[in-house]
Structures are given as C-alpha cells and as structure tokens.
Amino acid sequence: MRAVEAVLFAATAPLSVDEIAAHVGPDVDVRAALARLAADYAGRGIGPVERGGRWHFQTAADLAHLLRRDREEPRRLSRAAVETLAIIAYQEPVSRAEIEAVRGVQISKGTLDVLMEAGWVRPAGRREGPGRPLLYATTPGFLAHFGLGSRRDLPGIDDLRAAGLLDPVDLALAGAMPGEDELESGDESD
C-alpha cells in the first residue's frame, strides 16, 4: 500500500490501475491498496480520487477555497465551442461534418483547436468511408475537469430540463415533434 501511495503522490498526471501496477510490481493488489488508501484518507485534507478510470490525489472539496489565492482567469469558451464540446461529449466519436450537421453551421478550425489546447478533445482515428474523415472524442482531462467518472455521468434531457438549462423554444419544438411511435405507424392514407 505504501508503494501505491508513493507512486500516486509523485505522479505528475492521473494514473490508471495498470500504470500504477507497472511501477509497484505484480505482487501488489493495486485495486485493494487504492480502496484502503481511499478509506484511510476519508475526511482528511487530501485523498485519492478516481476520475475516468485514472487515479490522483485531490484536495478535499470543502478546503478548496483555501488554495484559491493565485487564481487564473477562467478561460471563456465561445458559444460555438461550448456547443461543439457538447456534441462531441454526447455523440463521440464524431466527425467535423457530423458536428456541423447538428449545429447547422460550419465550425472554424480554431474552435476545435481551442478544445484540444484545453485538453478536453482529441483526435480519435478516422471513419471508414469516403474521405476517411477525422473523428473527435473527449479526453480523461474533460472528465476530470467536469468532475465526471465517465461519459455515462453526463446529464440527460430530464436533468437539463429540471435545471432550467433548456431554451423554452427548444422545449416547444420538442413538444411539437412527433414521437418515434407516431413516425413508425405513420399515416399512409396521404
């Protein structure tokens, strides 16, 4: 357990269980050691945290205000960047053309560059098909920044509606759209 703690503490970036195991050797049960460390650090000022399948030490949330003396100016994302990030997060892997189809407008290369510089988006290969378009996906850094364990933790439509984050126009359009069962049965008498 001490070896796992030392590796995790000295790491410059979050580590997966396999990466930790590569440092401490095969005779250490890394998962058990991480569980014991999490229990030992419960209620303390720092503790091991797992985000997106990777582990790192993190300051306790209730003490974060003590460390905010030297504040960086928050990076303000444009509306296009926020929309693009949301599309990638919910539909990854996704191509530029697919992002543009959802948004209804072309995206500038700079928008994707900003998201990649932030460490939230990465190239994720190429789609098999005409032109072999480049695909984009989110990164573990995206999950860590937004406090998500996995993409499954992204809010659903009901969560967004409850938080008041959906535009009333979007809600009206969603209510006016026929449901899947209405589309399947269809009125063939026309």
C-alpha positions as CSV (number, residue, x, y, z in Angstrom):
1,M,0.0,0.0,0.0
2,R,2.8,2.4,0.8
3,A,4.3,1.9,-2.7
4,V,1.0,2.6,-4.4
5,E,0.6,5.8,-2.2
6,A,4.1,6.9,-3.1
7,V,3.6,6.4,-6.9
8,L,0.2,8.1,-6.8
9,F,1.6,11.1,-4.8
10,A,4.6,11.6,-7.1
11,A,2.7,11.3,-10.3
12,T,2.6,14.4,-12.5
13,A,-0.7,13.2,-14.1
14,P,-3.6,10.9,-13.1
15,L,-2.6,7.2,-13.4
16,S,-4.6,4.1,-14.4
17,V,-4.5,0.9,-12.3
18,D,-2.3,-0.7,-14.9
19,E,0.1,2.2,-14.8
20,I,0.4,2.1,-11.1
21,A,0.9,-1.7,-11.2
22,A,3.8,-1.2,-13.7
23,H,5.6,0.8,-11.0
24,V,4.9,-1.3,-7.9
25,G,5.2,-4.8,-9.4
26,P,2.9,-7.7,-10.0
27,D,2.7,-9.0,-6.4
28,V,0.8,-5.9,-5.2
29,D,-3.0,-5.8,-5.3
30,V,-3.3,-2.3,-6.6
31,R,-7.1,-2.1,-6.5
32,A,-7.2,-3.3,-2.9
33,A,-4.5,-0.8,-2.0
34,L,-6.4,2.1,-3.7
35,A,-9.6,1.1,-1.8
36,R,-7.7,1.1,1.5
37,L,-6.0,4.4,0.7
38,A,-9.4,6.0,-0.1
39,A,-10.7,4.7,3.3
40,D,-7.6,5.9,5.2
41,Y,-7.8,9.4,3.6
42,A,-11.5,9.8,4.1
43,G,-12.2,13.0,6.0
44,R,-8.7,14.4,5.6
45,G,-7.4,17.4,3.6
46,I,-6.4,15.4,0.6
47,G,-7.3,12.0,-0.8
48,P,-7.0,9.7,-3.7
49,V,-9.8,10.2,-6.3
50,E,-10.7,8.2,-9.4
51,R,-11.9,10.1,-12.4
52,G,-12.4,8.5,-15.8
53,G,-10.5,5.3,-14.8
54,R,-7.5,7.2,-13.6
55,W,-6.4,8.0,-10.0
56,H,-4.8,11.1,-8.5
57,F,-4.6,12.9,-5.2
58,Q,-7.1,15.8,-4.8
59,T,-7.7,18.5,-2.2
60,A,-10.9,18.0,-0.3
61,A,-13.7,20.0,-1.8
62,D,-14.6,21.7,1.4
63,L,-11.0,23.1,1.6
64,A,-10.5,24.2,-2.0
65,H,-11.2,27.8,-1.1
66,L,-8.0,27.9,1.0
67,L,-5.9,27.3,-2.2
68,R,-7.5,29.9,-4.4
69,R,-5.1,32.7,-3.7
70,D,-3.4,32.7,-7.1
71,R,-6.4,32.5,-9.4
72,E,-6.0,32.0,-13.1
73,E,-8.5,33.9,-15.2
74,P,-11.1,31.3,-16.3
75,R,-11.0,30.6,-20.0
76,R,-14.2,31.8,-21.5
77,L,-15.4,29.5,-24.3
78,S,-17.4,30.9,-27.2
79,R,-20.9,29.6,-27.7
80,A,-19.7,27.7,-30.7
81,A,-17.0,26.0,-28.6
82,V,-19.5,25.0,-25.9
83,E,-21.9,23.6,-28.5
84,T,-19.1,21.7,-30.2
85,L,-17.9,20.3,-26.9
86,A,-21.4,19.2,-26.0
87,I,-21.9,17.5,-29.4
88,I,-18.6,15.6,-29.1
89,A,-19.3,14.6,-25.5
90,Y,-22.7,13.2,-26.2
91,Q,-22.1,11.6,-29.7
92,E,-18.4,10.7,-29.7
93,P,-16.6,9.7,-31.8
94,V,-17.9,12.3,-34.2
95,S,-16.6,13.9,-37.4
96,R,-16.5,17.6,-38.2
97,A,-19.3,17.2,-40.8
98,E,-21.5,15.5,-38.2
99,I,-20.8,18.3,-35.7
100,E,-21.7,20.9,-38.4
101,A,-24.9,18.9,-39.3
102,V,-26.1,19.0,-35.7
103,R,-25.2,22.7,-35.2
104,G,-26.5,23.8,-38.6
105,V,-23.4,25.9,-39.3
106,Q,-19.8,25.3,-40.2
107,I,-17.3,25.3,-37.4
108,S,-14.0,27.0,-37.7
109,K,-10.8,25.0,-37.2
110,G,-10.0,27.4,-34.3
111,T,-12.9,26.1,-32.3
112,L,-11.6,22.5,-32.3
113,D,-8.1,23.9,-31.7
114,V,-9.2,25.7,-28.5
115,L,-10.9,22.5,-27.2
116,M,-7.8,20.4,-28.0
117,E,-5.5,23.0,-26.3
118,A,-7.7,22.9,-23.2
119,G,-7.1,19.1,-23.2
120,W,-10.8,18.2,-23.5
121,V,-10.9,16.9,-27.1
122,R,-8.6,14.7,-29.0
123,P,-8.5,13.1,-32.5
124,A,-9.9,9.6,-32.2
125,G,-9.0,8.0,-35.5
126,R,-10.6,8.1,-38.9
127,R,-14.0,6.8,-40.1
128,E,-14.0,4.1,-42.7
129,G,-15.8,5.7,-45.7
130,P,-15.4,8.3,-48.4
131,G,-12.6,10.8,-47.5
132,R,-11.9,9.0,-44.2
133,P,-12.9,11.9,-42.0
134,L,-11.1,12.6,-38.8
135,L,-13.1,11.7,-35.7
136,Y,-13.1,13.6,-32.4
137,A,-13.7,12.4,-28.8
138,T,-13.4,13.7,-25.3
139,T,-10.3,13.0,-23.1
140,P,-9.8,11.9,-19.5
141,G,-9.0,15.6,-18.8
142,F,-12.5,16.5,-19.9
143,L,-13.9,14.0,-17.4
144,A,-11.6,15.3,-14.6
145,H,-12.3,19.0,-15.3
146,F,-16.1,18.5,-15.1
147,G,-16.0,16.0,-12.2
148,L,-17.3,13.1,-14.2
149,G,-16.4,9.4,-13.6
150,S,-17.4,8.5,-17.2
151,R,-19.5,9.8,-20.1
152,R,-22.5,8.0,-18.5
153,D,-22.4,10.7,-15.8
154,L,-23.3,13.4,-18.4
155,P,-26.8,14.9,-17.6
156,G,-29.7,13.6,-19.5
157,I,-32.5,15.6,-21.1
158,D,-34.6,15.3,-17.9
159,D,-31.7,16.6,-15.8
160,L,-31.2,19.6,-18.1
161,R,-34.9,20.4,-18.1
162,A,-35.1,20.2,-14.3
163,A,-32.1,22.6,-14.1
164,G,-33.8,25.1,-16.4
165,L,-31.0,24.8,-18.9
166,L,-33.1,24.1,-21.9
167,D,-34.3,27.0,-24.0
168,P,-38.1,27.4,-24.0
169,V,-38.0,27.4,-27.8
170,D,-36.2,24.0,-27.7
171,L,-38.9,22.7,-25.3
172,A,-41.7,23.9,-27.6
173,L,-40.1,22.3,-30.6
174,A,-39.5,19.1,-28.7
175,G,-43.3,19.0,-27.8
176,A,-44.3,19.7,-31.4
177,M,-42.1,16.9,-32.9
178,P,-43.9,13.6,-33.4
179,G,-42.7,10.7,-31.2
180,E,-40.9,7.7,-32.6
181,D,-44.1,5.6,-32.3
182,E,-46.0,8.1,-34.3
183,L,-43.3,8.2,-37.0
184,E,-43.3,4.4,-37.3
185,S,-47.0,3.9,-37.6
186,G,-47.3,6.9,-39.9
187,D,-50.5,7.9,-41.8
188,E,-50.2,6.1,-45.2
189,S,-53.6,7.4,-46.5
190,D,-52.0,10.6,-47.9
